[in-house]
Amino acid sequence: MAIPTPFMVGRVNCYLIEDDPLTLVDTGPNSGKALDCLERELAAHGRRIEDLGRIVITHQHLDHVGLLDVLARRSGAEVVALDLLAPVIEDYGAEAERDDELAEALMLRHGITRDVVTALRAVSRSFRGWGGAATVTRRLADGEALEFAGRTLRALHRPGHSPSDTIFLDEADGTLLAGDHLLHHISSNPLISRQLGGKSGEPGDGRPRALLTYLASLRETREMEISEVLPGHGDPFGDHASLIDDRFAMHERRARKIHGLLADQPMTAHEIAQSLWGNVAVTQAYLTLSEVLGHVDMLHERGQVAEQETGGVIRFEAVR
Ligand SMILES: [Zn+2]
């Protein structure tokens, strides 16, 4: 069920699992329009919100979790999420504030001016209403099985796009509910967020290395037996291994390009983003900053860049 969102990504896919309990995977954002659309889509399957017995959440982003409280209250459904994700959903306001604090500190440290940072923080606050806090009634550990009358889904933590990304594999037929861990038509952006523990890294353990975390998650997923991927956006697809190989190659190319830029002169991450994407580096400053830092982390891991700090601002230089 493709539900409208106010975000650039367009519609978000929610899935209905016709089993016992009747289950909804992801909710859509917290808006009347999304709720109306979800009700129409459910009606097309002869169902109502009140019929839901279980709601499963793939990750913390607002387009996937925003309507959760409304749906859980109306249906009385149990709410299932990865144990590390549960507190992020339950303490939504404070968690969102902490994410914004991290984003603000990172943007200033990597060369984005105070006025842009202030403007973006206001934008982020205005987006908060698309989400909301909700209670999680069942917490799954990484690797735990979620039983239905007619199937079992294995919950696997695959952080990187967000620190809470969880995929659900039906091991009997190889169907994978992937959330935004792997999308076909666009590459999942490794947006930098606070670590939540487990494979996402321990909280407070330095700057989150979202792309490195994501690549490690993709390597794990690549080795899985999967027949069909049901993604959080766009159409279902097969041959996940080839797609993952394409993504590895794309990130490799981007890292090399950034290394080339740094060969001429040391640059801040924001300057790198501007030379790659022009004005988009300002309007989408945090997203592009996350992209650049992710690729700088790839280079850093190989000893190809070093960082220098002047007056609280970091510049990267090519080492070789
Ligand atoms: Zn999404």
py3Dmol code that shows the C-alpha trace and the ligand (Angstrom):
import py3Dmol

protein = """\
ATOM      1  CA  MET A   1       0.000   0.000   0.000  1.00  0.00           C
ATOM      2  CA  ALA A   2       1.752   3.165  -1.235  1.00  0.00           C
ATOM      3  CA  ILE A   3       0.953   6.016   1.156  1.00  0.00           C
ATOM      4  CA  PRO A   4       1.660   9.699   0.353  1.00  0.00           C
ATOM      5  CA  THR A   5       4.338  11.587   2.324  1.00  0.00           C
ATOM      6  CA  PRO A   6       5.412  15.246   2.290  1.00  0.00           C
ATOM      7  CA  PHE A   7       9.023  14.167   1.793  1.00  0.00           C
ATOM      8  CA  MET A   8      11.182  14.219  -1.330  1.00  0.00           C
ATOM      9  CA  VAL A   9      11.167  10.435  -1.494  1.00  0.00           C
ATOM     10  CA  GLY A  10       7.475  10.393  -2.452  1.00  0.00           C
ATOM     11  CA  ARG A  11       5.172   7.598  -1.336  1.00  0.00           C
ATOM     12  CA  VAL A  12       6.088   5.104   1.355  1.00  0.00           C
ATOM     13  CA  ASN A  13       5.147   1.440   1.097  1.00  0.00           C
ATOM     14  CA  CYS A  14       3.191  -0.097   3.949  1.00  0.00           C
ATOM     15  CA  TYR A  15       2.550  -3.829   3.743  1.00  0.00           C
ATOM     16  CA  LEU A  16      -0.449  -5.799   4.933  1.00  0.00           C
ATOM     17  CA  ILE A  17       0.294  -9.388   5.967  1.00  0.00           C
ATOM     18  CA  GLU A  18      -2.887 -11.440   5.642  1.00  0.00           C
ATOM     19  CA  ASP A  19      -2.153 -13.865   8.442  1.00  0.00           C
ATOM     20  CA  ASP A  20      -3.011 -14.280  12.094  1.00  0.00           C
ATOM     21  CA  PRO A  21      -2.503 -11.759  13.561  1.00  0.00           C
ATOM     22  CA  LEU A  22      -3.432  -9.417  10.698  1.00  0.00           C
ATOM     23  CA  THR A  23      -0.310  -7.291  10.427  1.00  0.00           C
ATOM     24  CA  LEU A  24       0.663  -3.904   9.079  1.00  0.00           C
ATOM     25  CA  VAL A  25       4.338  -3.242   8.333  1.00  0.00           C
ATOM     26  CA  ASP A  26       5.100   0.507   8.667  1.00  0.00           C
ATOM     27  CA  THR A  27       2.465   3.196   8.974  1.00  0.00           C
ATOM     28  CA  GLY A  28       3.036   6.249   6.789  1.00  0.00           C
ATOM     29  CA  PRO A  29       3.562   9.760   8.191  1.00  0.00           C
ATOM     30  CA  ASN A  30       1.329  11.397  10.774  1.00  0.00           C
ATOM     31  CA  SER A  31      -1.126  13.227   8.513  1.00  0.00           C
ATOM     32  CA  GLY A  32      -4.822  13.142   7.713  1.00  0.00           C
ATOM     33  CA  LYS A  33      -4.020  12.548   4.063  1.00  0.00           C
ATOM     34  CA  ALA A  34      -1.860   9.511   4.848  1.00  0.00           C
ATOM     35  CA  LEU A  35      -4.509   8.140   7.228  1.00  0.00           C
ATOM     36  CA  ASP A  36      -7.279   8.564   4.627  1.00  0.00           C
ATOM     37  CA  CYS A  37      -5.168   6.826   2.014  1.00  0.00           C
ATOM     38  CA  LEU A  38      -4.284   3.955   4.352  1.00  0.00           C
ATOM     39  CA  GLU A  39      -7.959   3.454   5.215  1.00  0.00           C
ATOM     40  CA  ARG A  40      -8.881   3.329   1.516  1.00  0.00           C
ATOM     41  CA  GLU A  41      -6.088   0.857   0.785  1.00  0.00           C
ATOM     42  CA  LEU A  42      -7.129  -1.367   3.685  1.00  0.00           C
ATOM     43  CA  ALA A  43     -10.765  -1.191   2.526  1.00  0.00           C
ATOM     44  CA  ALA A  44      -9.654  -2.404  -0.909  1.00  0.00           C
ATOM     45  CA  HIS A  45      -8.492  -5.561   0.902  1.00  0.00           C
ATOM     46  CA  GLY A  46     -11.737  -5.765   2.889  1.00  0.00           C
ATOM     47  CA  ARG A  47     -10.043  -4.571   6.069  1.00  0.00           C
ATOM     48  CA  ARG A  48     -10.297  -1.714   8.538  1.00  0.00           C
ATOM     49  CA  ILE A  49      -7.729  -0.223  10.899  1.00  0.00           C
ATOM     50  CA  GLU A  50      -9.683  -1.793  13.776  1.00  0.00           C
ATOM     51  CA  ASP A  51      -8.932  -5.260  12.328  1.00  0.00           C
ATOM     52  CA  LEU A  52      -5.151  -4.919  12.769  1.00  0.00           C
ATOM     53  CA  GLY A  53      -3.722  -7.225  15.411  1.00  0.00           C
ATOM     54  CA  ARG A  54      -0.064  -6.310  14.986  1.00  0.00           C
ATOM     55  CA  ILE A  55       1.973  -3.375  13.662  1.00  0.00           C
ATOM     56  CA  VAL A  56       5.646  -3.891  12.816  1.00  0.00           C
ATOM     57  CA  ILE A  57       8.056  -0.967  12.360  1.00  0.00           C
ATOM     58  CA  THR A  58      11.160  -1.183  10.141  1.00  0.00           C
ATOM     59  CA  HIS A  59      12.981   1.972  11.320  1.00  0.00           C
ATOM     60  CA  GLN A  60      12.705   5.329  13.019  1.00  0.00           C
ATOM     61  CA  HIS A  61      12.050   7.654  10.055  1.00  0.00           C
ATOM     62  CA  LEU A  62       8.810   9.631  10.167  1.00  0.00           C
ATOM     63  CA  ASP A  63       7.396   8.313   6.900  1.00  0.00           C
ATOM     64  CA  HIS A  64       7.479   4.785   8.371  1.00  0.00           C
ATOM     65  CA  VAL A  65       6.367   5.381  11.955  1.00  0.00           C
ATOM     66  CA  GLY A  66       4.427   8.677  12.083  1.00  0.00           C
ATOM     67  CA  LEU A  67       0.884   7.270  12.246  1.00  0.00           C
ATOM     68  CA  LEU A  68       1.778   4.541  14.737  1.00  0.00           C
ATOM     69  CA  ASP A  69       0.099   6.033  17.788  1.00  0.00           C
ATOM     70  CA  VAL A  70      -3.160   6.731  15.929  1.00  0.00           C
ATOM     71  CA  LEU A  71      -3.289   3.225  14.430  1.00  0.00           C
ATOM     72  CA  ALA A  72      -2.287   1.435  17.643  1.00  0.00           C
ATOM     73  CA  ARG A  73      -4.915   3.287  19.682  1.00  0.00           C
ATOM     74  CA  ARG A  74      -7.692   2.645  17.181  1.00  0.00           C
ATOM     75  CA  SER A  75      -6.874  -1.022  16.643  1.00  0.00           C
ATOM     76  CA  GLY A  76      -5.405  -2.075  19.981  1.00  0.00           C
ATOM     77  CA  ALA A  77      -2.787  -3.919  17.908  1.00  0.00           C
ATOM     78  CA  GLU A  78       0.459  -5.022  19.494  1.00  0.00           C
ATOM     79  CA  VAL A  79       3.376  -2.853  18.362  1.00  0.00           C
ATOM     80  CA  VAL A  80       6.543  -4.696  17.414  1.00  0.00           C
ATOM     81  CA  ALA A  81       9.974  -3.130  16.938  1.00  0.00           C
ATOM     82  CA  LEU A  82      13.640  -3.910  17.412  1.00  0.00           C
ATOM     83  CA  ASP A  83      14.613  -3.475  21.081  1.00  0.00           C
ATOM     84  CA  LEU A  84      17.084  -0.697  20.163  1.00  0.00           C
ATOM     85  CA  LEU A  85      14.386   1.165  18.214  1.00  0.00           C
ATOM     86  CA  ALA A  86      11.704   1.061  20.939  1.00  0.00           C
ATOM     87  CA  PRO A  87      13.035   3.948  23.090  1.00  0.00           C
ATOM     88  CA  VAL A  88      13.443   6.142  19.995  1.00  0.00           C
ATOM     89  CA  ILE A  89       9.735   5.717  19.241  1.00  0.00           C
ATOM     90  CA  GLU A  90       8.557   5.996  22.845  1.00  0.00           C
ATOM     91  CA  ASP A  91      10.580   9.119  23.674  1.00  0.00           C
ATOM     92  CA  TYR A  92      10.125  10.721  20.258  1.00  0.00           C
ATOM     93  CA  GLY A  93      10.322  14.431  21.170  1.00  0.00           C
ATOM     94  CA  ALA A  94      13.488  14.232  23.271  1.00  0.00           C
ATOM     95  CA  GLU A  95      15.125  11.810  20.823  1.00  0.00           C
ATOM     96  CA  ALA A  96      14.407  14.101  17.866  1.00  0.00           C
ATOM     97  CA  GLU A  97      15.881  17.016  19.816  1.00  0.00           C
ATOM     98  CA  ARG A  98      19.067  15.047  20.502  1.00  0.00           C
ATOM     99  CA  ASP A  99      19.367  14.136  16.820  1.00  0.00           C
ATOM    100  CA  ASP A 100      19.049  17.813  15.922  1.00  0.00           C
ATOM    101  CA  GLU A 101      21.775  18.693  18.439  1.00  0.00           C
ATOM    102  CA  LEU A 102      24.107  16.157  16.845  1.00  0.00           C
ATOM    103  CA  ALA A 103      23.275  17.472  13.369  1.00  0.00           C
ATOM    104  CA  GLU A 104      23.895  21.073  14.428  1.00  0.00           C
ATOM    105  CA  ALA A 105      27.272  20.292  16.014  1.00  0.00           C
ATOM    106  CA  LEU A 106      28.363  18.263  12.968  1.00  0.00           C
ATOM    107  CA  MET A 107      27.296  20.931  10.485  1.00  0.00           C
ATOM    108  CA  LEU A 108      29.207  23.676  12.325  1.00  0.00           C
ATOM    109  CA  ARG A 109      32.291  21.467  12.705  1.00  0.00           C
ATOM    110  CA  HIS A 110      32.318  20.655   9.008  1.00  0.00           C
ATOM    111  CA  GLY A 111      32.087  24.142   7.582  1.00  0.00           C
ATOM    112  CA  ILE A 112      28.383  24.988   7.291  1.00  0.00           C
ATOM    113  CA  THR A 113      27.681  28.550   8.380  1.00  0.00           C
ATOM    114  CA  ARG A 114      25.662  29.370  11.491  1.00  0.00           C
ATOM    115  CA  ASP A 115      22.813  31.017   9.524  1.00  0.00           C
ATOM    116  CA  VAL A 116      22.286  27.922   7.367  1.00  0.00           C
ATOM    117  CA  VAL A 117      22.431  25.685  10.451  1.00  0.00           C
ATOM    118  CA  THR A 118      19.839  27.825  12.235  1.00  0.00           C
ATOM    119  CA  ALA A 119      17.541  27.774   9.206  1.00  0.00           C
ATOM    120  CA  LEU A 120      17.830  23.994   8.865  1.00  0.00           C
ATOM    121  CA  ARG A 121      17.092  23.449  12.530  1.00  0.00           C
ATOM    122  CA  ALA A 122      13.848  25.411  12.089  1.00  0.00           C
ATOM    123  CA  VAL A 123      12.980  23.232   9.075  1.00  0.00           C
ATOM    124  CA  SER A 124      13.653  20.105  11.121  1.00  0.00           C
ATOM    125  CA  ARG A 125      11.371  21.340  13.935  1.00  0.00           C
ATOM    126  CA  SER A 126       8.607  22.048  11.446  1.00  0.00           C
ATOM    127  CA  PHE A 127       8.853  18.415  10.279  1.00  0.00           C
ATOM    128  CA  ARG A 128       8.422  16.987  13.792  1.00  0.00           C
ATOM    129  CA  GLY A 129       4.647  16.976  13.471  1.00  0.00           C
ATOM    130  CA  TRP A 130       4.859  14.254  10.810  1.00  0.00           C
ATOM    131  CA  GLY A 131       5.994  11.914  13.581  1.00  0.00           C
ATOM    132  CA  GLY A 132       4.869  11.301  17.157  1.00  0.00           C
ATOM    133  CA  ALA A 133       5.548   9.155  20.205  1.00  0.00           C
ATOM    134  CA  ALA A 134       3.929   5.734  20.572  1.00  0.00           C
ATOM    135  CA  THR A 135       4.205   2.737  22.870  1.00  0.00           C
ATOM    136  CA  VAL A 136       6.072  -0.370  21.720  1.00  0.00           C
ATOM    137  CA  THR A 137       4.533  -3.472  23.285  1.00  0.00           C
ATOM    138  CA  ARG A 138       6.920  -6.101  21.935  1.00  0.00           C
ATOM    139  CA  ARG A 139      10.691  -5.648  21.569  1.00  0.00           C
ATOM    140  CA  LEU A 140      12.632  -7.984  19.318  1.00  0.00           C
ATOM    141  CA  ALA A 141      16.306  -8.793  19.729  1.00  0.00           C
ATOM    142  CA  ASP A 142      18.486  -8.879  16.599  1.00  0.00           C
ATOM    143  CA  GLY A 143      17.924 -12.330  15.069  1.00  0.00           C
ATOM    144  CA  GLU A 144      14.704 -13.064  16.937  1.00  0.00           C
ATOM    145  CA  ALA A 145      11.802 -14.828  15.203  1.00  0.00           C
ATOM    146  CA  LEU A 146       8.361 -13.236  14.917  1.00  0.00           C
ATOM    147  CA  GLU A 147       5.724 -15.961  14.655  1.00  0.00           C
ATOM    148  CA  PHE A 148       2.432 -15.841  12.771  1.00  0.00           C
ATOM    149  CA  ALA A 149      -0.114 -18.657  12.329  1.00  0.00           C
ATOM    150  CA  GLY A 150       1.176 -19.302   8.803  1.00  0.00           C
ATOM    151  CA  ARG A 151       4.745 -17.964   8.677  1.00  0.00           C
ATOM    152  CA  THR A 152       7.764 -16.864  10.649  1.00  0.00           C
ATOM    153  CA  LEU A 153       9.703 -13.652  10.038  1.00  0.00           C
ATOM    154  CA  ARG A 154      13.287 -13.334  11.235  1.00  0.00           C
ATOM    155  CA  ALA A 155      14.136  -9.792  12.461  1.00  0.00           C
ATOM    156  CA  LEU A 156      17.666  -8.705  11.566  1.00  0.00           C
ATOM    157  CA  HIS A 157      19.336  -5.416  12.492  1.00  0.00           C
ATOM    158  CA  ARG A 158      20.840  -3.734   9.401  1.00  0.00           C
ATOM    159  CA  PRO A 159      21.801  -0.204  10.501  1.00  0.00           C
ATOM    160  CA  GLY A 160      23.268   2.428   8.184  1.00  0.00           C
ATOM    161  CA  HIS A 161      20.416   4.238   6.413  1.00  0.00           C
ATOM    162  CA  SER A 162      19.216   4.819   9.969  1.00  0.00           C
ATOM    163  CA  PRO A 163      20.681   3.332  13.168  1.00  0.00           C
ATOM    164  CA  SER A 164      17.502   1.291  13.719  1.00  0.00           C
ATOM    165  CA  ASP A 165      16.962  -0.321  10.297  1.00  0.00           C
ATOM    166  CA  THR A 166      15.453  -3.754  10.726  1.00  0.00           C
ATOM    167  CA  ILE A 167      14.735  -6.229   7.938  1.00  0.00           C
ATOM    168  CA  PHE A 168      12.291  -9.119   8.227  1.00  0.00           C
ATOM    169  CA  LEU A 169      13.012 -12.327   6.329  1.00  0.00           C
ATOM    170  CA  ASP A 170      10.537 -15.113   5.657  1.00  0.00           C
ATOM    171  CA  GLU A 171      13.059 -17.938   5.599  1.00  0.00           C
ATOM    172  CA  ALA A 172      10.526 -20.369   4.119  1.00  0.00           C
ATOM    173  CA  ASP A 173      10.094 -18.524   0.803  1.00  0.00           C
ATOM    174  CA  GLY A 174      12.907 -15.952   0.841  1.00  0.00           C
ATOM    175  CA  THR A 175      10.664 -12.877   0.900  1.00  0.00           C
ATOM    176  CA  LEU A 176      12.398  -9.939   2.544  1.00  0.00           C
ATOM    177  CA  LEU A 177      10.628  -6.927   4.021  1.00  0.00           C
ATOM    178  CA  ALA A 178      13.553  -4.537   3.696  1.00  0.00           C
ATOM    179  CA  GLY A 179      12.278  -1.141   4.845  1.00  0.00           C
ATOM    180  CA  ASP A 180      14.743   1.401   3.435  1.00  0.00           C
ATOM    181  CA  HIS A 181      17.807  -0.812   3.870  1.00  0.00           C
ATOM    182  CA  LEU A 182      17.781  -1.617   0.152  1.00  0.00           C
ATOM    183  CA  LEU A 183      15.775   0.296  -2.463  1.00  0.00           C
ATOM    184  CA  HIS A 184      15.878  -0.340  -6.190  1.00  0.00           C
ATOM    185  CA  HIS A 185      15.343   3.038  -7.862  1.00  0.00           C
ATOM    186  CA  ILE A 186      17.435   5.128  -5.452  1.00  0.00           C
ATOM    187  CA  SER A 187      20.369   4.369  -3.198  1.00  0.00           C
ATOM    188  CA  SER A 188      19.538   4.560   0.514  1.00  0.00           C
ATOM    189  CA  ASN A 189      21.231   7.624   1.950  1.00  0.00           C
ATOM    190  CA  PRO A 190      23.355   6.851   5.020  1.00  0.00           C
ATOM    191  CA  LEU A 191      22.072   9.777   7.066  1.00  0.00           C
ATOM    192  CA  ILE A 192      24.191  10.386  10.167  1.00  0.00           C
ATOM    193  CA  SER A 193      22.164   9.801  13.351  1.00  0.00           C
ATOM    194  CA  ARG A 194      23.031   8.962  16.932  1.00  0.00           C
ATOM    195  CA  GLN A 195      24.174   5.392  17.480  1.00  0.00           C
ATOM    196  CA  LEU A 196      21.711   3.194  19.343  1.00  0.00           C
ATOM    197  CA  GLY A 197      24.024   0.344  20.291  1.00  0.00           C
ATOM    198  CA  GLY A 198      24.416  -3.096  18.717  1.00  0.00           C
ATOM    199  CA  LYS A 199      25.570  -2.996  15.110  1.00  0.00           C
ATOM    200  CA  SER A 200      24.791   0.748  14.886  1.00  0.00           C
ATOM    201  CA  GLY A 201      27.722   1.493  17.208  1.00  0.00           C
ATOM    202  CA  GLU A 202      27.666   2.448  20.853  1.00  0.00           C
ATOM    203  CA  PRO A 203      26.154   5.815  21.845  1.00  0.00           C
ATOM    204  CA  GLY A 204      28.758   8.529  22.406  1.00  0.00           C
ATOM    205  CA  ASP A 205      31.440   6.540  20.609  1.00  0.00           C
ATOM    206  CA  GLY A 206      32.684   9.436  18.481  1.00  0.00           C
ATOM    207  CA  ARG A 207      31.133  10.675  15.225  1.00  0.00           C
ATOM    208  CA  PRO A 208      28.754   8.027  13.852  1.00  0.00           C
ATOM    209  CA  ARG A 209      30.236   6.388  10.738  1.00  0.00           C
ATOM    210  CA  ALA A 210      26.906   5.798   9.015  1.00  0.00           C
ATOM    211  CA  LEU A 211      28.185   4.768   5.568  1.00  0.00           C
ATOM    212  CA  LEU A 212      30.738   2.284   6.939  1.00  0.00           C
ATOM    213  CA  THR A 213      27.973   0.838   9.117  1.00  0.00           C
ATOM    214  CA  TYR A 214      25.703   0.682   6.074  1.00  0.00           C
ATOM    215  CA  LEU A 215      28.287  -1.059   3.872  1.00  0.00           C
ATOM    216  CA  ALA A 216      28.843  -3.671   6.606  1.00  0.00           C
ATOM    217  CA  SER A 217      25.059  -4.218   6.736  1.00  0.00           C
ATOM    218  CA  LEU A 218      24.891  -4.584   2.939  1.00  0.00           C
ATOM    219  CA  ARG A 219      27.682  -7.182   3.036  1.00  0.00           C
ATOM    220  CA  GLU A 220      25.606  -9.241   5.471  1.00  0.00           C
ATOM    221  CA  THR A 221      22.443  -8.913   3.380  1.00  0.00           C
ATOM    222  CA  ARG A 222      24.300  -9.790   0.179  1.00  0.00           C
ATOM    223  CA  GLU A 223      25.056 -13.280   1.540  1.00  0.00           C
ATOM    224  CA  MET A 224      21.415 -14.048   2.346  1.00  0.00           C
ATOM    225  CA  GLU A 225      19.072 -16.320   0.382  1.00  0.00           C
ATOM    226  CA  ILE A 226      16.433 -13.875  -0.837  1.00  0.00           C
ATOM    227  CA  SER A 227      13.858 -14.445  -3.586  1.00  0.00           C
ATOM    228  CA  GLU A 228      12.098 -11.078  -3.544  1.00  0.00           C
ATOM    229  CA  VAL A 229      12.729  -7.786  -1.786  1.00  0.00           C
ATOM    230  CA  LEU A 230       9.721  -5.724  -0.664  1.00  0.00           C
ATOM    231  CA  PRO A 231      11.187  -2.236  -0.161  1.00  0.00           C
ATOM    232  CA  GLY A 232       9.994   0.801   1.780  1.00  0.00           C
ATOM    233  CA  HIS A 233       9.782   2.837  -1.434  1.00  0.00           C
ATOM    234  CA  GLY A 234       9.272   1.748  -5.040  1.00  0.00           C
ATOM    235  CA  ASP A 235       8.485  -1.627  -6.576  1.00  0.00           C
ATOM    236  CA  PRO A 236       9.494  -5.100  -5.339  1.00  0.00           C
ATOM    237  CA  PHE A 237      12.606  -6.573  -6.959  1.00  0.00           C
ATOM    238  CA  GLY A 238      14.844  -9.640  -7.109  1.00  0.00           C
ATOM    239  CA  ASP A 239      18.584 -10.220  -7.575  1.00  0.00           C
ATOM    240  CA  HIS A 240      19.568  -8.272  -4.490  1.00  0.00           C
ATOM    241  CA  ALA A 241      23.226  -9.348  -4.792  1.00  0.00           C
ATOM    242  CA  SER A 242      23.735  -7.557  -8.155  1.00  0.00           C
ATOM    243  CA  LEU A 243      22.045  -4.443  -6.841  1.00  0.00           C
ATOM    244  CA  ILE A 244      24.263  -4.468  -3.760  1.00  0.00           C
ATOM    245  CA  ASP A 245      27.341  -4.885  -5.980  1.00  0.00           C
ATOM    246  CA  ASP A 246      26.194  -1.823  -7.969  1.00  0.00           C
ATOM    247  CA  ARG A 247      25.892   0.126  -4.736  1.00  0.00           C
ATOM    248  CA  PHE A 248      29.394  -0.902  -3.623  1.00  0.00           C
ATOM    249  CA  ALA A 249      30.761   0.275  -6.993  1.00  0.00           C
ATOM    250  CA  MET A 250      28.857   3.574  -6.767  1.00  0.00           C
ATOM    251  CA  HIS A 251      30.208   4.347  -3.284  1.00  0.00           C
ATOM    252  CA  GLU A 252      33.703   3.394  -4.452  1.00  0.00           C
ATOM    253  CA  ARG A 253      33.478   5.821  -7.400  1.00  0.00           C
ATOM    254  CA  ARG A 254      32.251   8.621  -5.172  1.00  0.00           C
ATOM    255  CA  ALA A 255      35.040   8.045  -2.635  1.00  0.00           C
ATOM    256  CA  ARG A 256      37.637   8.159  -5.432  1.00  0.00           C
ATOM    257  CA  LYS A 257      36.148  11.368  -6.798  1.00  0.00           C
ATOM    258  CA  ILE A 258      36.377  13.013  -3.377  1.00  0.00           C
ATOM    259  CA  HIS A 259      39.950  11.799  -2.986  1.00  0.00           C
ATOM    260  CA  GLY A 260      40.707  13.459  -6.334  1.00  0.00           C
ATOM    261  CA  LEU A 261      39.238  16.776  -5.162  1.00  0.00           C
ATOM    262  CA  LEU A 262      41.340  16.670  -2.006  1.00  0.00           C
ATOM    263  CA  ALA A 263      44.520  16.102  -4.000  1.00  0.00           C
ATOM    264  CA  ASP A 264      44.401  19.767  -5.049  1.00  0.00           C
ATOM    265  CA  GLN A 265      43.786  21.303  -1.627  1.00  0.00           C
ATOM    266  CA  PRO A 266      42.435  20.524   1.851  1.00  0.00           C
ATOM    267  CA  MET A 267      38.660  21.106   2.045  1.00  0.00           C
ATOM    268  CA  THR A 268      35.870  21.017   4.608  1.00  0.00           C
ATOM    269  CA  ALA A 269      33.164  18.415   4.071  1.00  0.00           C
ATOM    270  CA  HIS A 270      30.771  21.219   3.158  1.00  0.00           C
ATOM    271  CA  GLU A 271      33.175  22.565   0.510  1.00  0.00           C
ATOM    272  CA  ILE A 272      33.417  19.065  -0.933  1.00  0.00           C
ATOM    273  CA  ALA A 273      29.615  18.833  -1.000  1.00  0.00           C
ATOM    274  CA  GLN A 274      29.371  22.204  -2.769  1.00  0.00           C
ATOM    275  CA  SER A 275      31.854  21.223  -5.421  1.00  0.00           C
ATOM    276  CA  LEU A 276      29.950  17.948  -6.012  1.00  0.00           C
ATOM    277  CA  TRP A 277      26.367  19.221  -5.853  1.00  0.00           C
ATOM    278  CA  GLY A 278      26.441  23.059  -5.960  1.00  0.00           C
ATOM    279  CA  ASN A 279      23.497  24.750  -4.256  1.00  0.00           C
ATOM    280  CA  VAL A 280      21.918  21.424  -3.233  1.00  0.00           C
ATOM    281  CA  ALA A 281      24.724  21.302  -0.646  1.00  0.00           C
ATOM    282  CA  VAL A 282      23.018  24.281   1.028  1.00  0.00           C
ATOM    283  CA  THR A 283      19.336  23.377   0.692  1.00  0.00           C
ATOM    284  CA  GLN A 284      20.079  19.749   1.625  1.00  0.00           C
ATOM    285  CA  ALA A 285      23.077  20.572   3.790  1.00  0.00           C
ATOM    286  CA  TYR A 286      22.797  17.735   6.293  1.00  0.00           C
ATOM    287  CA  LEU A 287      22.015  15.052   3.748  1.00  0.00           C
ATOM    288  CA  THR A 288      24.921  16.031   1.506  1.00  0.00           C
ATOM    289  CA  LEU A 289      27.191  16.431   4.538  1.00  0.00           C
ATOM    290  CA  SER A 290      26.276  12.887   5.608  1.00  0.00           C
ATOM    291  CA  GLU A 291      27.119  11.650   2.091  1.00  0.00           C
ATOM    292  CA  VAL A 292      30.501  13.354   2.036  1.00  0.00           C
ATOM    293  CA  LEU A 293      31.496  12.330   5.566  1.00  0.00           C
ATOM    294  CA  GLY A 294      30.522   8.740   4.778  1.00  0.00           C
ATOM    295  CA  HIS A 295      32.877   8.642   1.808  1.00  0.00           C
ATOM    296  CA  VAL A 296      35.619  10.460   3.691  1.00  0.00           C
ATOM    297  CA  ASP A 297      35.260   7.707   6.314  1.00  0.00           C
ATOM    298  CA  MET A 298      35.867   5.107   3.572  1.00  0.00           C
ATOM    299  CA  LEU A 299      39.055   6.955   2.565  1.00  0.00           C
ATOM    300  CA  HIS A 300      40.098   7.447   6.176  1.00  0.00           C
ATOM    301  CA  GLU A 301      39.747   3.744   6.877  1.00  0.00           C
ATOM    302  CA  ARG A 302      42.322   3.098   4.105  1.00  0.00           C
ATOM    303  CA  GLY A 303      44.680   5.802   5.336  1.00  0.00           C
ATOM    304  CA  GLN A 304      43.994   7.996   2.271  1.00  0.00           C
ATOM    305  CA  VAL A 305      42.828  11.123   4.090  1.00  0.00           C
ATOM    306  CA  ALA A 306      43.837  12.914   7.244  1.00  0.00           C
ATOM    307  CA  GLU A 307      41.953  15.649   9.077  1.00  0.00           C
ATOM    308  CA  GLN A 308      43.213  18.938  10.419  1.00  0.00           C
ATOM    309  CA  GLU A 309      41.325  21.189  12.800  1.00  0.00           C
ATOM    310  CA  THR A 310      41.439  24.976  12.786  1.00  0.00           C
ATOM    311  CA  GLY A 311      39.217  27.013  15.110  1.00  0.00           C
ATOM    312  CA  GLY A 312      36.795  24.113  15.636  1.00  0.00           C
ATOM    313  CA  VAL A 313      36.396  23.437  11.885  1.00  0.00           C
ATOM    314  CA  ILE A 314      37.687  20.242  10.268  1.00  0.00           C
ATOM    315  CA  ARG A 315      39.446  20.162   6.890  1.00  0.00           C
ATOM    316  CA  PHE A 316      40.355  16.952   5.106  1.00  0.00           C
ATOM    317  CA  GLU A 317      43.528  16.439   3.073  1.00  0.00           C
ATOM    318  CA  ALA A 318      44.592  13.629   0.770  1.00  0.00           C
ATOM    319  CA  VAL A 319      47.429  11.598   2.195  1.00  0.00           C
ATOM    320  CA  ARG A 320      48.291   9.680  -0.942  1.00  0.00           C
TER     321      ARG A 320
END
"""
ligand_1 = """\
1
ZN
Zn 11.566 5.806 4.029
"""
view = py3Dmol.view(width=600, height=400)
view.addModel(protein, "pdb")
view.setStyle({"model": 0}, {"cartoon": {"style": "trace"}})
view.addModel(ligand_1, "xyz")
view.setStyle({"model": 1}, {"stick": {}})
view.zoomTo()
view.show()
